[in-house]
Amino acid sequence: MSIQKIVLPIILLAVALGGYYFYSNQSTPEQQTDVKTTIKKAEFILKVDATGELKAKRSVQIKAPSSMRAERIHQTTIQDMVAEGTVVSAGDYVATLDRTEISNKMGDAQTEIDKILTQLAQAKIDTAITLRGLRDELINLGFAKNEKLLELEQNKYEPQAVIQQKQIDLERNQRDFRQAEAKYELEKEKAVAKIAEINADLKQNKTKLERLVKLAGEFTISAPKDGMIIYAKTWQGKVAAGSQVSSWNPVVAELPDLSEMMSKTYVNEVDVSNVEKGQDVTIQIDAFPDETYTGRVISVANIGEELREYDAKVFEVNIEMLGVDSILRPAMTTSNEIVTDILQDVIAIPLEALYSDSLPYVFKEQAGRILKQEVITGSSNNDQVIIDFGLQENDNIYLSMPDNSKDMAFQPLDPAIKKKIRLEQEAREKARLARMEEKRKLIKDTDLPKSSGGGGNVIFFN
C-alpha cells in the first residue's frame, strides 16, 4: 500500500473536523443574540428601594444635668456607663459623669466662703472698736457738758461778760456732743450695712455651694422608667463611656418604646418625587431575612441634605412599621420597598430590551423580519419599564441587540399619536397625584422622635 493512500484519508478527515468546529463556533454568537420574549400584559408595581435603620417611634431621652450650663460647666466626660441593650427598671443606675471640674468649683466656692467668713469676723471686730471709741467720746463730752453747766451755775453772779463766755463754752460743748451722737449713729449704720453686705455675699456663695453639691449628686444618672438602654448618637458616633457630653447636647442615652417601631431612611433626590406620605412599604430586616413586615410612609422631608454615605442629595423618609415583633431592636438595618403605585394590565418590558438613540426604541419581530420600533415609555422600576405606545400584547421583542442592527429599518411613530399619548400620560399622572393626596389625608400627623440632643424633652436624674 502506497503512502499517498494512507495520508490522503487522514487529511480529508482533519479538514472535515476543522470545518465542523469552525461552523459550530460561528453559530454560537447568533444563537446568543436570538434571545427574545413575547409581551404579555400584567400588573406593574412601581417602587423605590431604600436602606434604613430601625428606631423607636417614641423614646425617653436620658440627659446630663440641665444646670451644667448655669454653673458654666460646658463639657464633661462619661466615666462609666451600663452596656447598651441593658434592660433597666426605673431608678436603676445608668451612668456616672466625671466630677473633676465640679469638684474644683466646689473647692473654689468653699475657699470663697472661708474668705468671706474671715472678712465678716474682721468687720465685726473693726465695728466694735470704732463704736466703742465713739461711745467713750460721747461719755467724755457728756461729762464736759455737765461741768459747763455747773460752771455756769457757779458764775451766775459774775460779770455779764464772764456769764456769756460760759454760755458760749456750754453751747460749743453741746454742739460737739450732738455731732458725736450723729457720728456714732452714722458709723453704726455703716457697720450694719457693711456686715449685711458681707452676709449677703456669704449667703450667695453658700447657695452656690449647695447648688454645686446638688449638681454633683446629679452626675450619677438613673433611669426614669423601665426600658432598654440605647446609646445616643452624635455626628462623632455613639455616646459611651469616655465620650464627651456638652451642656448644649446633653443626651447620654435613650429608653425606646419598643411597642412602636419605625424605619428611618434616606431616598435619592431622583426618586423622592415619587414617594408620598401614606404609601405602603414592604420591610425586611437584614438580621432576619426570612421575615417580612409591612409599613407605611408617615413623613417625607421637604429639604434635602448631603450625607457622606451618598453620592447625591437625599431626603429623609420615615416609615411606620405596622404590627409588633419582640425580636426587633433599634439600630437594626432594614431594606425598605416603598410601593409608589400599582398599575393593572399594562405592557412592560425588561430594561435591557430598551435602547435609545435620541428616541427610545426596541428590536421588534414583525412579518419575519426585525425592526427598530420607536416606543413611548412610561414609568419604570428597577427591572422593567412601561411601554405606553408602540407595542402590543403578544409582540416578540429581542432582549439583546441582534446582529446587523445598524442595517435594520427604523419604524417611527406618528407625531400626532405621540402628542395624544403624552397628554394621556399627563392626565394619568394628575390622577395618580390626586389619589396620593386623598391617601395622605387619611394619615394623621405623627410626632417623630427627636434627634439626640434635641430640646423640649423631660430630663430625669437620680
TADARA-V511732 format. One record per backbone hydrogen bond with DSSP energy under -1.0 kcal/mol. CO is the residue of the C=O (numbers start at 1). NH is the residue of the N-H. E is the energy in kcal/mol with one decimal. If there is no record, write none. Layout:
[[CO | NH | E] [CO | NH | E]]
This chain:
[[3 | 7 | -2.6] [4 | 8 | -2.2] [7 | 11 | -2.3] [8 | 12 | -2.2] [9 | 13 | -2.2] [10 | 14 | -2.1] [11 | 15 | -2.2] [12 | 16 | -2.1] [13 | 17 | -2.4] [14 | 18 | -2.5] [15 | 19 | -2.3] [16 | 20 | -1.9] [17 | 21 | -2.3] [18 | 22 | -2.1] [19 | 23 | -2.2] [20 | 24 | -2.2] [21 | 25 | -2.1] [22 | 26 | -1.9] [23 | 27 | -1.3] [27 | 31 | -1.8] [28 | 32 | -2.1] [29 | 33 | -2.1] [35 | 399 | -2.5] [37 | 397 | -2.4] [39 | 394 | -3.2] [42 | 346 | -2.2] [44 | 343 | -3.1] [46 | 340 | -1.9] [46 | 341 | -1.4] [48 | 338 | -3.0] [50 | 336 | -2.9] [52 | 334 | -2.4] [53 | 264 | -2.7] [54 | 331 | -3.0] [55 | 262 | -2.9] [58 | 257 | -3.0] [60 | 255 | -2.5] [62 | 252 | -3.3] [62 | 253 | -1.7] [65 | 68 | -1.2] [67 | 71 | -1.6] [68 | 73 | -3.0] [69 | 72 | -1.7] [74 | 247 | -2.0] [76 | 245 | -3.2] [77 | 98 | -3.2] [78 | 242 | -3.1] [80 | 96 | -2.5] [83 | 86 | -1.7] [86 | 229 | -2.8] [88 | 227 | -2.4] [89 | 92 | -2.4] [92 | 223 | -2.7] [94 | 82 | -2.4] [95 | 221 | -2.7] [96 | 79 | -2.0] [96 | 80 | -1.5] [99 | 103 | -2.7] [100 | 104 | -2.0] [101 | 105 | -2.1] [102 | 106 | -2.3] [103 | 107 | -2.4] [104 | 108 | -2.4] [105 | 109 | -2.4] [106 | 110 | -2.3] [107 | 111 | -2.4] [108 | 112 | -2.3] [109 | 113 | -2.1] [110 | 114 | -2.5] [111 | 115 | -2.2] [112 | 116 | -2.4] [113 | 117 | -2.6] [114 | 118 | -1.8] [115 | 119 | -2.2] [116 | 120 | -2.6] [117 | 121 | -2.3] [118 | 122 | -2.5] [119 | 123 | -2.5] [120 | 124 | -2.1] [121 | 125 | -2.1] [122 | 126 | -2.7] [123 | 127 | -2.4] [124 | 128 | -2.2] [125 | 129 | -2.4] [126 | 130 | -2.5] [127 | 131 | -2.7] [128 | 132 | -2.1] [129 | 133 | -2.1] [130 | 134 | -2.0] [131 | 135 | -2.5] [132 | 136 | -2.4] [133 | 137 | -2.0] [134 | 138 | -2.2] [135 | 139 | -2.2] [136 | 140 | -2.5] [137 | 141 | -2.4] [138 | 142 | -2.0] [139 | 143 | -2.3] [140 | 144 | -2.4] [141 | 145 | -2.3] [142 | 146 | -2.1] [143 | 147 | -2.2] [144 | 148 | -2.3] [145 | 149 | -2.1] [146 | 150 | -2.4] [147 | 151 | -2.7] [148 | 152 | -2.3] [149 | 153 | -2.1] [150 | 154 | -2.4] [151 | 155 | -1.7] [153 | 156 | -1.0] [155 | 158 | -1.4] [159 | 163 | -2.0] [160 | 164 | -2.5] [161 | 165 | -1.9] [162 | 166 | -2.1] [163 | 167 | -2.1] [164 | 168 | -2.5] [165 | 169 | -2.4] [166 | 170 | -2.3] [167 | 171 | -2.7] [168 | 172 | -2.6] [169 | 173 | -2.2] [170 | 174 | -2.6] [171 | 175 | -2.5] [172 | 176 | -2.3] [173 | 177 | -2.2] [174 | 178 | -2.4] [175 | 179 | -2.5] [176 | 180 | -2.3] [177 | 181 | -2.3] [178 | 182 | -2.5] [179 | 183 | -2.7] [180 | 184 | -2.3] [181 | 185 | -2.3] [182 | 186 | -2.5] [183 | 187 | -2.7] [184 | 188 | -2.2] [185 | 189 | -2.7] [186 | 190 | -2.8] [187 | 191 | -2.4] [188 | 192 | -2.6] [189 | 193 | -2.7] [190 | 194 | -2.4] [191 | 195 | -2.6] [192 | 196 | -2.3] [193 | 197 | -2.4] [194 | 198 | -2.3] [195 | 199 | -2.7] [196 | 200 | -2.4] [197 | 201 | -2.3] [198 | 202 | -2.5] [199 | 203 | -2.9] [200 | 204 | -2.5] [201 | 205 | -2.1] [202 | 206 | -2.4] [203 | 207 | -2.6] [204 | 208 | -2.2] [205 | 209 | -2.4] [206 | 210 | -2.3] [207 | 211 | -2.5] [208 | 212 | -2.4] [209 | 213 | -2.5] [210 | 214 | -2.6] [211 | 215 | -2.9] [212 | 216 | -2.7] [213 | 217 | -1.7] [214 | 218 | -1.3] [217 | 220 | -1.2] [219 | 97 | -2.6] [221 | 94 | -2.7] [221 | 95 | -1.5] [223 | 91 | -3.5] [227 | 88 | -3.1] [229 | 85 | -3.3] [230 | 254 | -2.6] [232 | 239 | -3.0] [234 | 237 | -1.5] [237 | 234 | -2.4] [240 | 243 | -2.6] [243 | 78 | -2.4] [245 | 76 | -2.3] [250 | 64 | -2.7] [252 | 232 | -1.4] [253 | 62 | -3.3] [254 | 230 | -2.2] [255 | 60 | -1.9] [257 | 260 | -1.4] [260 | 57 | -2.8] [261 | 321 | -2.2] [262 | 55 | -3.2] [263 | 319 | -2.4] [264 | 53 | -1.8] [265 | 317 | -2.9] [267 | 315 | -2.3] [268 | 271 | -1.0] [268 | 272 | -1.8] [271 | 274 | -2.0] [272 | 275 | -1.3] [276 | 279 | -1.6] [279 | 297 | -2.4] [280 | 339 | -2.6] [281 | 295 | -2.2] [282 | 337 | -2.7] [283 | 293 | -3.2] [284 | 335 | -3.0] [285 | 288 | -1.3] [288 | 291 | -2.0] [293 | 283 | -3.3] [294 | 322 | -2.5] [295 | 281 | -2.6] [296 | 320 | -2.8] [297 | 278 | -2.8] [299 | 318 | -2.0] [305 | 314 | -2.5] [307 | 310 | -1.5] [313 | 269 | -2.0] [314 | 305 | -2.4] [315 | 267 | -2.6] [316 | 301 | -2.7] [317 | 265 | -2.7] [318 | 298 | -2.7] [318 | 299 | -1.3] [319 | 263 | -2.9] [320 | 296 | -1.9] [325 | 328 | -1.7] [329 | 332 | -1.5] [332 | 54 | -2.8] [333 | 286 | -2.3] [334 | 52 | -2.6] [335 | 284 | -2.0] [336 | 50 | -2.4] [337 | 282 | -2.3] [338 | 48 | -2.2] [341 | 46 | -3.1] [343 | 44 | -3.4] [346 | 42 | -2.0] [347 | 387 | -2.8] [349 | 385 | -2.2] [350 | 353 | -1.7] [351 | 354 | -1.4] [355 | 361 | -2.7] [359 | 357 | -1.9] [360 | 375 | -1.8] [361 | 355 | -2.9] [362 | 373 | -2.7] [363 | 398 | -2.3] [364 | 371 | -3.0] [366 | 369 | -1.6] [369 | 366 | -3.4] [371 | 364 | -2.7] [371 | 373 | -1.0] [372 | 411 | -3.6] [373 | 362 | -2.1] [376 | 388 | -2.4] [376 | 389 | -1.2] [379 | 386 | -3.0] [383 | 351 | -2.3] [384 | 381 | -2.6] [385 | 349 | -2.3] [386 | 378 | -2.8] [389 | 376 | -2.8] [392 | 395 | -1.9] [395 | 39 | -3.0] [396 | 365 | -2.7] [397 | 37 | -2.7] [404 | 407 | -1.1] [405 | 408 | -1.1] [409 | 372 | -3.1] [411 | 374 | -2.5] [414 | 418 | -2.3] [415 | 419 | -2.3] [416 | 420 | -1.9] [417 | 421 | -2.7] [418 | 422 | -2.2] [419 | 423 | -1.9] [420 | 424 | -2.1] [421 | 425 | -2.4] [422 | 426 | -2.2] [423 | 427 | -2.2] [424 | 428 | -2.3] [425 | 429 | -2.3] [426 | 430 | -2.2] [427 | 431 | -2.1] [428 | 432 | -2.4] [429 | 433 | -2.5] [430 | 434 | -2.1] [431 | 435 | -2.1] [432 | 436 | -2.3] [433 | 437 | -2.3] [434 | 438 | -2.1] [435 | 439 | -2.1] [436 | 440 | -2.6] [437 | 441 | -1.7] [440 | 443 | -1.1] [451 | 454 | -2.4]]
